[in-house]
Amino acid sequence: MVGAAWCGRNISTLYSFLNVQSDQDFVLVVACALAVLRNKCPYPELVLSGEQGSAKSTFSAILRALLDPNTAPLRALPREDRDLFIAASNGHVLAFDNVWGLPAWISDTLCRLATGGGFAVRQLYTDQDEVLFDAARPVILNGIEDIVTRPDLADRAVFLTLEPIPEERRRPEAELWAAFEAERARLLGVLLDAVVEGLKRLPHTQLPKLPRMADFALWASACETAIWPAGTFWSAYCGNRDEAVEGVIDADPVEAAVRAVMTERTVWTGTASDLLGALGEVAGERIAKSKTWPDSPRGLSGRLRRAATFLRKIGIEVSFEREGRARTRIIRITAAGADPLPELGGVQPSAPSAPGPKSIPDNDFAASAPRTVVNDADARANGRFDSARANPMKSNVRTVADDADASCAAQSEPEKTDTTTWRARL
């Protein structure tokens, strides 16, 4: 049995009924079970994925039977908000089987169920009476594919990937459920003992940082010392969140395109229209024409705002600003270690090129070295020597006309004074 000696006092039997592949996964399963036994939200969404034959449905049914027994433990995903909230009003744990995809509306509804929310609808056969559903419930989702693709729901979820069970390890369903029924009461008692420990330690429990599901993380950390050493849950939860970030970014074409663009630069700045074109070039024509791609700059801005949290976790910061007198809306995407003053369009200034070799003219004067002409009269008058390059085309013999020109230039040149002295005279 994998990890049975480690996984906790008197809870190791649950390991044999769940197809978990690592100790960290088992810690997260027990943490979700402890959250179900609490009478306060938020409740994490437990998302199971894996290929056929990985016991996803059995996994979900056993957890439902342990925490909230029901004659129909697994159900299909409802098609309306109303049906989902009705199900939440008649059960504590909602377990949905073989989920193929989550539309945007049901992702938002599941977010409200995880952290608490309501749903209002007109009462049947009335004109103005209203029925209000208010619920917060734990949810279990299982499916073959990665069904959660929206960052707001992924931030409230715990993800587990189940491996297929080899044929030599399979057990008949009747034998499995008989063994579980024999251990169910004791397993529930172990979890309730951990709940008692959590109620005692919760007021004094602290974490290095608070995640999105802060209350769930604090509660699991307060309960964990009844089962395993302190800090075990936090280590497993942080690793699961990092994997969730990568999975959601890979599943979203916009986030994946932003990450691809920022691998070649540190800053991108421009309008939403410019960014939509740049991302389309990276994503390719097939993805840019699909239904999952934003069809307008405004749609892209909304997708970026939703994805900003997960992009920030991989070192990409997205900000929205207005510049100029026209207050043009600008999107600035900055990677870790970027220049705080980027260029428009994300194009970084190139390094100055090395000076090339100077051209040599085809004449005899280029070969002659420059000579210095010293004005002896000025040198004696000013106590210094002024030097200049001699012009090889001009005679260097000083004449009376040259002295006269120098005298006129000296008289017409304005007096040079220090800036401080000039201001003092004013």
Secondary structure, DSSP 4 states (H G I P E B T S, - for coil): -TTTTTS-TTTGGGGGGS---SHHHHHHHHHHHHHHTSSSS---EEEEE--TTS-HHHHHHHHHHHHS--SS--BPPPSSHHHHHHHHHT-S-EEE-S-----HHHHHHHHHHHH-EEEEEEPTT-SS-EEEEEE---EEEEESS-----HHHHTTEEEEEPPPPPGGG---HHHHHHHHHHHHHHHHHHHHHHHHHHHHHGGG---SS--TTHHHHHHHHHHGGGTS-TTHHHHHHHHHHHHHHHHHHHH-HHHHHHHHHHTS-SEEEE-HHHHHHHHHHHH-HHHHTSTTS-SSHHHHHHHHHHHHHHHHHTTEEEEEEEETTTTEEEEEEEETT--SSPPGGGPPPPPPPPPPPPP--SSSTTTSPP-B---HHHHHHHTS----BPPTTS-----HHHHHHHHHHHHHSPPP--HHHHHHH-
